[in-house]
Amino acid sequence: MVNPSKLGVVTKVVDPQELYQVITQASSQNPAEVHASSKRVEELLDYFGTFDGLHEIAATRSVPLPVRKQSIIQFKNKALNHWKSRKLLSDEQRVRIRSRCMTFFNEEDDTIAECNEVIVAKIARQDYPMNWLVPLMVNFSIRPSLLADIMDVIRTNLEVLCGSPISDPRSTLALRRSLALLNSVLKEFSGVKLLAGVNTMVKIIDQLHEVMFAYYSKLSSMISALVPLALSDQRTADNLIVAHFIYKCLVKMALWLWPRLAQPESGFAKLEPWFLQLFQSSTGQLKILSELRINLVLALRASGTSDRLTLLSVDRLTRHVRVFGKFFRRLQQLKPDKFVQLPTSNQIVLYYWDRVVQATNGPPELIQDAPTAVFPVRFLLQAMVLFKENLSRWTPFRKGGPKTETTLSQEFVEDAVRLLVTRFIPLNLADLEGWMSDPEEWVNLEDKENDQWEYELRVYVTPLLETTFKQIIAQPTVDSASVIQKEALYCAIGRCATHLREVIPFKAKETNQYYPIIKRRIAWLIGKWISDMCSPANDPNVWDILIHLLRDRGPGTDSVVRLTAATALRECIDTVNFDIDVFVPYLPTAVIELVKLMGEADTMEAKQRLAKSLNVVIECAGPRVTPHAQMISEGIPQLWTAAGEEWLFKAQLLVVVTSLVSVAINLDEDALNLWLAAVRNSSSLGYAGGPGLIDLVPLAVSLLSNNLDLLGKIVSIVESCLFVDAPAVLQSFAQPLMNAFVKALTGQAITTNQKDILVCLQFLTQLAPATLWGQAMHFAGLFSHIINLLNHDDSPPILLTECIYLLARIAIADRQMFLQLVSATAETMNLPELKIWEAVLDHWWRQFDHMSEPRHRKLAALGIASLVSTGRPEVLDRLPNEIFNLWTDVFFEVKESKSLAENEDASPLTLHWDLDHVPQSYYADSETTVEFDRRKTLLDNDPVRTTQVTNYVAAALQEAERTCGGIHIFNQYISKTDPTLLKQLQNELQSE
């Protein structure tokens, strides 16, 4: 083994025996062993040689299978991200691993083989062709070995498969593994965008395209001659899976070439004939295989044959037919305009459509979502999607105009539209049963986009739909068949709304229907018609119908109708032409019903959709919604509580609250309570794709400056925003926020509100770094205001004490920032710095006696210690008396608290602050919200709780000694101390 020290990195070397033992435990069926080994596995992954050892274990066939699986999974998940690391792998080990990867061709376990495919592909992306080489005996040269090795296995075993009448399982397995490996490598390189990877892919295609095409041509001729009896032969199943893998490799190369063939300067013109040959042969082969499969399945149904091999062969044939559709669909997606110009492309799409027609005209049991169905659903979906996309590229037949390959006859268009409207779009029995059994889930599934129903029939079907509309709309809906047919027509019109607006004048008049099916589709159609701007949202008839459907709970309606009406309401309101003046009479009912429906809905997905509709109503109605804000705010707390752990719905409720607060003109206490609840229950101030609570911070800042009546509630909102994300708030609004704080403090705010602001500022200094608030604090004049409070004889003691707490928090957070604030404030107030220090230090000692809670007294001790560590002479002059006395008091109190805590007879009046007994006011009534945990976390990590005061003071004294110029200068301050006090202090510091 290579010594890792030679690699220039000092790291631990793995013990192979320990590695094997740990991996064995990790693959055990015993949960205790798995848990015990998991941490050690993570540690060993950082050892030199672990990756090579894991790969060797995986490649050793004598090792138990679970251990091999665990090893190769660990290698796949970890080693590939560190493949170039010289700390964990040597060049020799990489060579061994690459060589070992080529030993898995006969691997019987699919998991191990699939992991090896990923490993080879990822390593090849980094190493091939420069490092994945093999020496040649001739001229001592080298050549890339990866593809050569894989192709050797493919060629050898393909000859065995095609040349022997008897199936060889081991040879077939090696052939399958090698083809799957090649497919994985092609897939990896097809995604490379860098020039070196592109050049490698070009070389790979040059090397493989002709030989792989020849291989498939050879097998396809054998598959095309299948007869029903051959399906039970193992050889047939082998031929099908091998042909399938070969064709997938061809598809990877062709799809990579397809977009590049349209670029003349790309230099791929020489491969265009091969691409066209592959495409044309694929269209022909698809027709052959599809017809063959249909006939084979019909024959098997008639004979009743269902043995294992027969079913396996049919399954593989079905998958192979489907891969052709995937190939055509991907070509269509990449270059839709070019796709229709490919030779035989339109014929193959029309062939697919003919199969759809054939399937719909046959018995229903022929269509199933199963590989043994005559017409599998997935095959029909491919056909419909291909037809739908090509339909937009074709042109309708014009009388007297030229007829081309992409021209559709009028008869074809009419037949296609009639088939869609009468056979595919109408609801079936399963749809109606789903509607009745679970209405909300039915709406959720129905409204999700699905290729099965997205038929854009385009402009040239307009005459047929116009005629059909006039015929069906006049027919009375007297039975379920007529109801379902009319519903299907409405669906088709909605899909083609933008093309039909000129020929079908939309007038929302169908208000006399009593069938939920029709009512639901009417609401859906109105939403589509208005949202596609086919008609402006200023017709009172629109709102009459939607509001009626939204609130109607009588016979002939249900929750599906109401949920659909709520969605349609959102679509109609959220348009450019929305006229709030027309909608205002309907606004109260809309708000009431949406809130009511949210409470009635059973599923969270339905509640979310309703909340989105309510949010759009609030946003678009703007200040007009203010009279209804109380009704909304009263309903949301119950919804929030009932949601439990459904955070997606809760997030949508927070968006509603954000919008409501944003548009409200006069915020009353109820609105502020709602705002506060939203912030306290939110995990973030921002929401992707919509308004966030962060957008309301400017409003909170404005109210903080100007609203004295509700100042306490506003301070709570600001404080809660800081607990959610103080850095985000300060990065955007630090200066306006500090200005607002100062304006409130210097105005006519009552003492209680001023105290709340100072407490909020204390939290601010703990929740964000000083770089985000220090400068803003000075420019706003906040520090100056604190000094003025300290110097003013009439300042309330409670405010003076809170000022000292705030100064202590600043000193603990960043003592250099404290010094800068003192210096800048002295300059601003035109005072010597000494005067600032005197005000601060005088009150630090005076207010210490007003601090009733031990946690606050310790805070004062830590804060003054931080100032002592700066070595400022103004502070050190106070050491012998005030500061040393303050510290000894705190030392004694902490010791006393601990002693009392150990005594079972301790007085209940003793405050054990270090045991998390803080006043209830600390949590500010947040116990039932997410904010409670945020406050608890801040408390648990508070230096007052986590830092031992004696150690902190000792470190501060040592720092002060260094900062002030050495022990001799420092002793000049200490020598003035009373010997008894000094001895007591020294004993306390040494006893810890």
Secondary structure, 3 states (H helix, E strand, C coil): CCCHHHHCCCCCECCHHHHHHHHHHHCCCCHHHHHHHHHHHHHHCCCECHHHHHHHHHHCCCCCHHHHHHHHHHHHHHHHHHCCCCCCCCHHHHHHHHHHHCCCCCCCCHHHHHHHHHHHHHHHHHHCCCCCEEECCHHHCEEECHHHHHHHHHHHHHHHHHHCCCCCHHHHHHHHHHHHHHHHHHHHHHCCCCHHHHHHHHHHHHHHHHHHHHHHHHHHHHHCCCCHHHHHCHHHHHHHHHHHHHHHHHHHHHHHHHHHHCCHHHCCHHHHHHHHHHHHHHHHHHHHHHHHHHHHHHHHHHHCCCCHHHHHHHHHHHHHHHHHHHHHHHHHHHCHHHHCCCCCHHHHHHHHHHHHHHHHHCCHHHEECCCCCCEEHHHHHHHHHHHHHHHCCCEECCCCCCCCCCEECHHHHHHHHHHHHHHHCCCCHHHHHHHHHCHHHHHHHHHCCCCCCCCCCCHHHHHHHHHHHHHHHCCCCCCHHHHHHHHHHHHHHHHCHHHHCCCCCCCCCCCCCCCHHHHHHHHHHHHHHHHCCCCCCCCHHHHHHHHHHHHCCCCCCCHHHHHHHHHHHHHHHCCCCCCHHHHHHHHHHHHHHHHHHHHHCCCHHHHHHHHHHHHHHHHHHHHHHHHHHHHHHHHHHHHHHHHCCCHHHHHHHHHHHHHHHHHCCCCCHHHHHHHHHHHHCCCCCCECCECCHHHHHHHHHHHHHHCCCCHHHHHHHHHHHHHHHHHHHHHHHHHHHHHHHHHHHHCCCCHHHHHHHHHHHHHHHHHCCHHHHHHHHHHCCHHHHHHHHHHCCCCCHHHHHHHHHHHHHHHHHCHHHHHHHHHHHHHHHCCCHHHHHHHHHHHHHHHHHHCCCHHHHHHHHHHHHHHHCCCCHHHHCCHHHHHHHHHHHHHHHHHHHHHHHHCCCCCCCCCCHHHCCCCHHHHCCCCCCCHHHHHHHHHHCCHHHHCCHHHHHHHHHHHHHHHHCCHHHHHHHHCCCCHHHHHHHHHHHHHC
